[in-house]
Amino acid sequence: MLRAVVIFVLLAALAAAGAWFADHPGIVAVDWRGYRIETSVAVLGLAVLVLVALAIVLHGLWRWLLTGPSSYGAWRREGKRRRGYEALSRGLVAVAAGDAGEAKKLAKRTAVLLNDPPLTLLLSAQAAQLDGDEAGAQAHFEAMCERPETEFLGLRGLLVQARRRGDDAEALRLARRAYELRPDTPWVVQELFGLEAGSGHWVEARAVSDRAAKQKLIGEDEGRRRRGLSLFGEAQAAEARGESKQALALARKAHEWLPDFVPATALLARLQIAAGDNRRARRLLQDAWRRQPHPQLAPVWLAMTPDADAAARLKALDKLVVGAPEHAESRLALAAAALEAHEAERAGALLQPFVDDPASAGRRACRLVAEWLEMAHGDAAAAGTWLRRAAALPEDEAWVCGVCGHHGLEWSALCPDCGSFDAIDWRPPAGASTLPVEAIVAAPELLPPQQSESAAEPTKPPPHDVGQATIEAEPIIANAEAEAGAEVDAVPHEKRRVSAIAPTATEG
């Protein structure tokens, strides 16, 4: 709107000036070197305008002659740069899409068009990695490390390659250099801590973790756990070197930082027992069992009475589980000890809840029930049913890596398979039952029928020891595992109800 008003005002001014000159035509005369030029004012004004326009045109032509070549070169360079960045963008998209051939072609085109080594090296390295050319990628990443502006990115690429090769020593060297450049980068802190821990450099790992916690790169809880795990690793290393006093001091600190971490508790108790401090070891294990019953605590408790017989070990376990006697782990530990001590009635009473609720029985519980049936009743058929149930169930809890699924009986700071740090937890391994859930829960004839008074006197079980029981059970276990994939028979219409798992007094 304003522009239109301005144009209108200018036109009005020109019209007014034209009208004024028309009313006052006048004559202009110029005498110069014997020449006399006479003309009207209007013609003179027009001549001035033409001269001004001609001067403008000549000035523009002169400027173009002076700056034209350089401007043309800049225009060409800008076009080349634009095409180079376009090729770079398309190359990165090809890398993300997994098109190795297109990525390599665009990387070469980018190198020709774009005079920007950091970007071209990055695309070339990624294209080489995508194509499986590890040597080419290595060369590109090393070239990036030679430039201050791209060294950090090159170190990360070389670190990834070293981890893929399994070269932990080289990966540790690269991680330390990256940490020197940027100690406040989260992935650098994570990589360096894991590599230091995996190499057994627990003091260095703890220093990295403490600094990260101060810089708020990790949470407070994670900082406490990493510090506790580092102390636990130091304690294990000291124990392996035979430095029992240092190992005990470090284990005590680790337990202070991680009071609910079962491996740290077991290590501290074992070291206390080795030092002759059974009183503190008992209190430590009883407190741990009351908070979190765990199968790895019972062997440490029994290590305080290494020469005790089976009956004495059963009495010792009674003192351990006093804080959580009804817990499933307490029942299983005591039932196993009772079977070893040939106390079938005690074992039956402990295993009764698993028979009443078969869905709560895991593999270990099913096997203990089968062993009790064989010992107390000599009933191989019922024992075989429970063993088939055990074979059909998923494995019991173990130390399982949440990243790759590796599982074992010992906790480790780093997963032996994938190398992940602190990824191992106590839980059931991944797996599914080979039988339908209904068949597992409703397996028929789990216990032998109650005998009537007119029935013959049952055969008393022979004197029992652990080695002999294992030999006798092997045929049953083999048959049960062979039949694990078979479908369990349907439940009889008149299923007998079991009132108690322990045999009566008249049954022996």
C-alpha positions, 0 to 999 in steps of 0.5 A: 500500500505504501509503495503504491502511494509513493509511486502515485506521489512521484507521478503527480510530481512529474506531471506537475513539473511537466505542466509548469515547464509547458507554461514557462517554455523558456530558452537556454543558450550555451556559448562555447569556443565560438559555438552557440547552442540554443534549446528549450528547457524541456529538451535540455532536461531530456538530454541530461536524463539521457546522459545520466542513464548512459553513465549508469550503463557504462559504469555497470559495464565497467564493474562487470568487466572488473568483477565478472570472472571472479563472480563467475568462479564463485558462482561455479564453486557455490554450485559445486559445493551445493552438489557436494552437500547434496551428494553427502546427504544422499550418502548418509541416507544410503548408509542409514538405509544399508545400501553399501554400493550407493553409499560408496559411490556417493562417498567418492562423488562427495570427495570430488565435489566437496573440499571438506575432509572431515565430512568426506572421511566420515561418509567414506568410513561409514560406507566402508564399514557398511560394505564390510571393508574393515581395512578401508574403514580403519584407514579413514578413521585413522586419517580422522584421528590426525585432525584435531577437529575430527580426532574424537570421532575417529577414536570412536570409530576405531573403538567400535572396530576394536570391540568387534575384533575383541581387542580389549587392550586396543579398545581400552587405549582408545577409550582412555584417549577419548576420555582425555579429550572429552571426559564429560561425554556419557558414552566415553564414561560408559565405555571406559568404565566397562573396559577398565572393569573388564580388564580388572583395573577396578581402582581406575574404574572406580575413579572414572565412576566417582568422577562421573557421579560428581559431574552428574553424568550418572545418577546417584543410585547408579554411582553407588552401585558402580562404586560397590561393584568396583570394591567387590571386584577389588576384593575378588582380585585381592582374594585371588592374590592371597591377600586375605586381609585386604580382601576382607576389608574391601569386601566389607566396604562393598557390602556397605555400599551394596547390602542387598547384593548376594554375591558381595554378602556371600564373599564377605561371609566366606572371608569372615569364616576363613578369618575365624570370625564365625559369629559375624558371618552367622549374623551376616548370613541370617540377616541376608536370608531374612531379607532375601533367601538365596540358594548361594547363601546356604553353602557358605553357611554350611562351610562353617561346619565342614566336617558335620554329617548330614543330620548336623547340616540339617540342624545347621540350616534350621538356624539359617532359615529361622528368619524366613521359614515359610519362604520357598527357598527355605523349604527347598534348602531344608528338604534337600538336607532332610533327604540327604539325612534320610528324614523322609517325613521331614522332607515330605512336610516341607514339600507339601505346599508344592504338591498342594499347588503344583504350579508353584513348583519349579524344576528343583522342587519337582526333582526333590518331590520325585526323590522323596517319593522314591525314598519314602514309598519306593514308587517309581511311577509317581517319581517319574511323573514328577521328573517328567514335570521337571523336564517340561518346566523352564530352568530354575533361576540363575544368573542371566544376562539381560542383553544376550541371555547367557546364564550360569551359576556365578555372577560376573561383572561382565557378561562372558558372552557379550561383554555387557557390564552389570547386565547379569541378574538373578532370574529364570532364563528365557525358555518355554515349557515343552508341555501345555501349562494345563498338562503340567499343572494337572498331571495325574497320580502325583502321589501313591494312594493311601494304603488301607489297613488290610494292605500288606506292610510296605517295604521299608526303604533301604539305608540311604546315602546321597551317592546311592540315591543318585545311582538309583534315580538315574534310570528314572531320570533318563526315562522321564527326560525321554518322555518329556515331550510326550503329552501327560495323560488326562486326569482321572475322573475320580482323582484322589485327593492327597491330604498330606505329603508325609507318610503316616506313622503306620506306613513307616 
